[in-house]
Amino acid sequence: IKQKKRHMGDTKHFCPVSLKENFVLYPGLQEHAAKYKEKIYYFSSSKFRDKFLKNPEEYVAHNEPLQAPPLRVCLLGVHGAGKTTCARQIADKLGIFHIQFEEYLQELILPKTKRKVGPSFDEDHEDDNKIPEELEDFSQTTTKIETEKTEQEVELTHEEKAIKANLMDSIELPPEVLDKIVPDWWKKEPFRSTGFILDGFPRTSDEARYLSERGLCPDIAVYIQVEEDDILNRLFPPRLIEWKDRRRKKKEYKKKLKELKAKKSV
């Protein structure tokens, strides 16, 4: 027996309350469906269904079709897969923002840390190349001590400490820290009306669950899968250049140290 064709609401299978209040296309569920003026509407939760039924006219189209939100993309993949390169090209082509999640976190704490933090930035230990104080000019030593003292006095907030731990040791950011970062890309200008491609987030199932619980749905999530050999060929050459540069600096440091010791012994 042929089933009677359902007449969907203005937002089709997306929740009209999520669209109206959060400007997000959130897929509705059949168990949270409701009928209004011979049309079927689906909702992301029973709470939003009840809200719709209290005042349906607030959430349906009238003289003009409902405005759909701009494109929001999550681009995922392992380190070295080429996410950032692809994201930049897509953002330029579509005229949307490119948000590199890890780089964005770096920028949040950079005013206090003064340099980027993380395993890839800690390989060149600056302390290893410092000239011992007894071989330096007194005025230079005094300046350095004052600078170090100033840097030590800068304290990180709770949120900044969590961000640093994430960048240094991949410790997941707690929801209260994510709440101060992520929702703005969906809800505030200029991202809200322009759209974006989010590069490198979510990275874990907990972060994906966070987006779902906050009603922050991307329109599409793309995972870039790359062979390990391709990643190795892509990352190894620049890392080798960096290693050679560190070796060169180390040799220069030892040479300078030897010359200063010779001058002191004269």
C-alpha positions as CSV (number, residue, x, y, z in Angstrom):
1,I,0.0,0.0,0.0
2,K,1.4,3.4,-1.0
3,Q,2.1,5.6,1.9
4,K,0.7,9.1,1.9
5,K,3.5,11.6,1.0
6,R,4.5,13.8,4.0
7,H,4.5,17.5,3.6
8,M,7.6,18.8,5.3
9,G,7.9,22.1,7.1
10,D,9.9,25.1,5.9
11,T,13.1,23.8,7.3
12,K,12.6,20.2,5.9
13,H,14.3,17.7,8.2
14,F,16.2,20.5,10.1
15,C,15.0,21.9,13.5
16,P,13.3,25.2,12.9
17,V,14.0,26.3,16.6
18,S,17.8,25.7,16.2
19,L,17.7,27.7,13.0
20,K,15.8,30.6,14.5
21,E,17.7,30.8,17.8
22,N,21.2,29.5,17.0
23,F,21.3,30.0,13.2
24,V,22.3,26.4,12.9
25,L,21.0,23.6,10.6
26,Y,20.6,20.9,13.3
27,P,19.0,17.6,12.0
28,G,15.7,16.9,13.7
29,L,14.6,13.5,14.9
30,Q,11.3,11.7,14.1
31,E,10.6,11.0,17.7
32,H,10.5,14.8,18.2
33,A,8.2,15.6,15.4
34,A,5.1,17.8,15.4
35,K,2.4,18.8,12.9
36,Y,1.4,22.4,12.2
37,K,-0.9,23.5,9.4
38,E,-0.7,20.1,7.7
39,K,3.1,20.2,7.7
40,I,5.5,18.0,9.6
41,Y,8.4,19.6,11.5
42,Y,11.3,17.8,13.1
43,F,13.1,19.0,16.2
44,S,16.5,18.3,17.7
45,S,15.0,17.8,21.2
46,S,11.6,17.6,22.9
47,K,12.4,20.9,24.6
48,F,12.6,22.6,21.2
49,R,9.4,20.9,20.0
50,D,7.5,22.2,23.0
51,K,8.9,25.6,22.5
52,F,7.7,25.6,18.8
53,L,4.2,24.4,19.8
54,K,3.8,27.3,22.2
55,N,4.4,29.9,19.4
56,P,4.7,28.2,16.0
57,E,4.4,31.5,14.0
58,E,7.7,32.6,15.4
59,Y,9.6,29.8,13.7
60,V,7.8,29.3,10.3
61,A,8.3,31.3,7.1
62,H,5.8,34.0,6.2
63,N,6.4,36.4,3.3
64,E,9.9,35.1,2.4
65,P,11.7,31.8,2.7
66,L,13.7,31.3,5.9
67,Q,17.4,32.3,5.5
68,A,19.8,29.4,5.6
69,P,23.1,29.9,7.6
70,P,26.4,30.1,5.7
71,L,28.7,27.1,5.1
72,R,30.5,25.7,8.1
73,V,33.1,23.0,7.5
74,C,35.2,21.0,9.9
75,L,38.4,19.7,8.3
76,L,40.1,16.8,10.1
77,G,43.2,14.6,9.6
78,V,46.4,13.6,11.2
79,H,49.4,16.0,11.6
80,G,51.0,16.4,8.2
81,A,47.9,15.4,6.2
82,G,47.7,18.8,4.5
83,K,44.7,20.2,6.3
84,T,45.9,23.8,6.5
85,T,47.0,23.9,2.9
86,C,43.6,22.5,1.7
87,A,41.7,24.7,4.2
88,R,43.3,27.9,2.9
89,Q,42.5,27.1,-0.7
90,I,38.9,26.2,0.1
91,A,38.4,29.4,2.2
92,D,39.8,31.5,-0.6
93,K,37.6,29.9,-3.2
94,L,34.4,30.1,-1.2
95,G,35.0,33.4,0.5
96,I,34.7,32.1,4.0
97,F,37.0,32.3,7.1
98,H,39.9,29.9,7.7
99,I,40.3,29.1,11.4
100,Q,43.4,27.0,12.3
101,F,42.5,25.8,15.7
102,E,45.9,25.2,17.2
103,E,47.3,28.4,15.8
104,Y,44.3,30.3,17.3
105,L,45.1,28.8,20.7
106,Q,48.7,29.9,20.3
107,E,47.6,33.5,19.6
108,L,45.4,33.5,22.8
109,I,48.4,33.0,25.1
110,L,51.2,34.5,23.0
111,P,51.0,37.9,24.7
112,K,52.1,36.2,27.9
113,T,54.3,33.3,26.8
114,K,56.1,35.6,24.3
115,R,56.7,32.6,22.0
116,K,54.8,29.6,20.7
117,V,54.6,26.6,22.9
118,G,54.5,22.9,22.2
119,P,56.7,19.9,21.3
120,S,57.6,21.2,17.9
121,F,58.6,24.6,19.3
122,D,60.6,23.3,22.3
123,E,63.2,21.3,20.3
124,D,65.5,24.3,20.1
125,H,66.3,24.9,23.8
126,E,67.4,28.5,24.1
127,D,68.9,28.0,27.5
128,D,71.5,25.6,26.1
129,N,73.0,28.5,24.0
130,K,73.1,31.1,26.8
131,I,76.5,32.5,27.7
132,P,77.4,31.9,31.3
133,E,77.0,35.1,33.4
134,E,80.7,35.2,34.5
135,L,81.6,35.6,30.8
136,E,79.2,38.3,30.0
137,D,79.4,42.1,30.4
138,F,77.8,43.1,33.7
139,S,75.4,45.6,32.1
140,Q,74.1,42.8,29.7
141,T,73.7,40.4,32.6
142,T,71.7,43.0,34.6
143,T,69.4,43.6,31.7
144,K,68.9,39.8,31.2
145,I,68.1,39.3,34.9
146,E,65.5,42.1,34.8
147,T,63.9,40.7,31.7
148,E,63.7,37.2,33.2
149,K,62.2,38.6,36.4
150,T,59.6,40.4,34.4
151,E,58.7,37.3,32.4
152,Q,58.5,35.3,35.7
153,E,56.0,37.8,37.1
154,V,53.5,37.2,34.3
155,E,51.0,34.6,35.6
156,L,48.6,32.7,33.3
157,T,44.9,32.6,34.1
158,H,43.1,29.2,34.6
159,E,42.0,29.3,30.9
160,E,45.5,30.1,29.7
161,K,47.0,27.3,31.7
162,A,44.5,24.9,30.2
163,I,45.4,26.1,26.7
164,K,49.1,25.8,27.4
165,A,48.6,22.2,28.7
166,N,46.7,21.4,25.6
167,L,49.4,22.7,23.3
168,M,52.2,21.2,25.3
169,D,50.8,17.8,26.3
170,S,47.6,17.4,24.3
171,I,45.5,17.6,27.4
172,E,41.9,18.1,26.4
173,L,40.4,21.5,27.0
174,P,37.6,21.5,29.5
175,P,34.1,22.5,28.3
176,E,34.2,25.8,30.2
177,V,37.3,26.9,28.3
178,L,35.8,25.7,25.0
179,D,32.7,27.7,25.8
180,K,34.8,30.9,25.6
181,I,36.3,30.0,22.2
182,V,34.2,27.8,20.0
183,P,30.6,29.1,20.1
184,D,31.6,32.6,18.9
185,W,32.4,31.1,15.5
186,W,28.8,30.0,15.1
187,K,27.1,32.9,16.9
188,K,29.1,36.1,16.5
189,E,30.1,38.3,13.6
190,P,31.8,38.3,11.3
191,F,31.8,34.4,11.3
192,R,28.0,34.1,11.8
193,S,27.1,35.6,8.5
194,T,30.2,34.6,6.5
195,G,30.9,31.0,7.4
196,F,34.2,29.3,8.0
197,I,36.3,26.2,7.6
198,L,37.6,25.0,11.0
199,D,40.9,23.3,10.6
200,G,41.9,20.7,13.2
201,F,38.8,20.7,15.4
202,P,37.2,18.5,16.7
203,R,40.1,16.1,17.3
204,T,38.6,13.7,19.8
205,S,35.2,12.0,20.4
206,D,34.8,14.2,23.5
207,E,35.3,17.4,21.4
208,A,32.8,16.1,18.8
209,R,30.3,15.4,21.6
210,Y,30.9,18.9,22.9
211,L,29.8,20.4,19.6
212,S,26.7,18.2,19.5
213,E,25.7,19.0,23.1
214,R,26.0,22.8,22.4
215,G,24.0,22.5,19.1
216,L,27.0,23.6,17.1
217,C,26.6,21.5,14.0
218,P,29.0,21.8,11.0
219,D,27.3,21.4,7.6
220,I,30.0,19.0,6.6
221,A,33.0,17.3,8.2
222,V,35.9,16.2,5.9
223,Y,38.6,13.8,7.0
224,I,41.8,13.8,5.0
225,Q,43.4,10.3,4.9
226,V,47.0,10.2,3.8
227,E,49.5,7.3,3.5
228,E,52.3,7.4,6.2
229,D,55.0,7.4,3.5
230,D,53.5,10.6,2.0
231,I,53.5,12.3,5.4
232,L,57.1,11.2,6.0
233,N,58.2,12.6,2.7
234,R,56.4,15.9,3.4
235,L,57.6,16.5,6.9
236,F,61.1,15.0,7.0
237,P,62.9,17.5,4.6
238,P,61.9,20.7,6.6
239,R,62.6,19.0,9.9
240,L,66.1,18.0,8.6
241,I,66.7,21.6,7.7
242,E,65.7,22.8,11.1
243,W,68.0,20.1,12.7
244,K,70.9,21.3,10.6
245,D,70.2,24.9,11.6
246,R,70.2,23.9,15.3
247,R,73.5,22.1,14.8
248,R,75.0,25.2,13.2
249,K,73.9,27.4,16.0
250,K,75.3,25.0,18.5
251,K,78.7,25.1,16.9
252,E,78.7,28.9,16.7
253,Y,77.8,28.9,20.4
254,K,80.7,26.6,21.4
255,K,83.1,28.7,19.3
256,K,81.9,32.0,20.9
257,L,82.1,30.4,24.4
258,K,85.7,29.2,23.7
259,E,86.7,32.7,22.5
260,L,85.2,34.3,25.7
261,K,87.0,31.9,27.9
262,A,90.3,32.7,26.1
263,K,89.8,36.4,26.6
264,K,89.0,36.0,30.3
265,S,92.1,33.9,30.9
266,V,94.4,36.6,29.4
